[in-house]
Amino acid sequence: MPTSDSYQDYLIEALKDKIHAAAYLTAHLEDEEPEPGLLELALSNVFESLGKPNMSAEDAKLLLEKLDALLSQSGIATIYALANWLKALGLKLTVAVDAGDEEISANVAELAEVGKV
C-alpha cells in the first residue's frame, strides 16, 4: 500500500523556496476576509521552513518568542517588528502596486502633492 506525505510536510518542504514562502505570506496578507490565527499559522510555517533548520536552537527559540511578542503588539511599531522578523528569515516586507486598481484616488494624488512640498 503506498504511503503519502501529509499536506503539512509538503507545505514545509515547498516553503523552503523563498519565492514560494514570499508568495504564501503575500496571499495571507492580501486575503479580503482573513480568518483569525491564519496569518500567525502562515508565519509559523515559514519559520519552520526557513528559520528553524538554519539556526541554532537558541536563535530559533528567540525568533519564535519575537513572533509571539510582535503578534500581540498594536500600533505602528508592529509593522517594523514584522519587517525585522521577516528579515531574519531572508525575506522582506514590500509594498507593490495593485494591478487590479487602475484609478488613482484623490487621497493618493494629495499625498504626492504633499511629498513635493
Residue pairs with C-beta under 8 A, 6 or more apart in sequence:
11 45
12 45
12 48
12 49
13 49
14 20
14 49
15 21
15 24
15 45
15 46
15 48
15 49
15 50
16 49
16 50
16 53
18 50
18 90
18 91
21 46
21 49
21 50
21 89
21 91
22 91
24 42
24 45
24 46
25 42
25 43
25 46
25 86
25 91
28 34
28 38
28 39
28 42
29 39
31 38
40 67
40 71
43 67
43 71
43 85
44 64
44 67
46 89
46 91
47 60
47 63
47 64
47 67
47 89
50 89
50 90
50 91
51 60
51 63
51 88
51 89
52 60
55 63
63 85
63 88
63 89
66 81
66 85
67 85
69 81
70 78
70 81
70 82
70 85
73 81
79 93
82 93
83 92
83 93
86 92
86 93
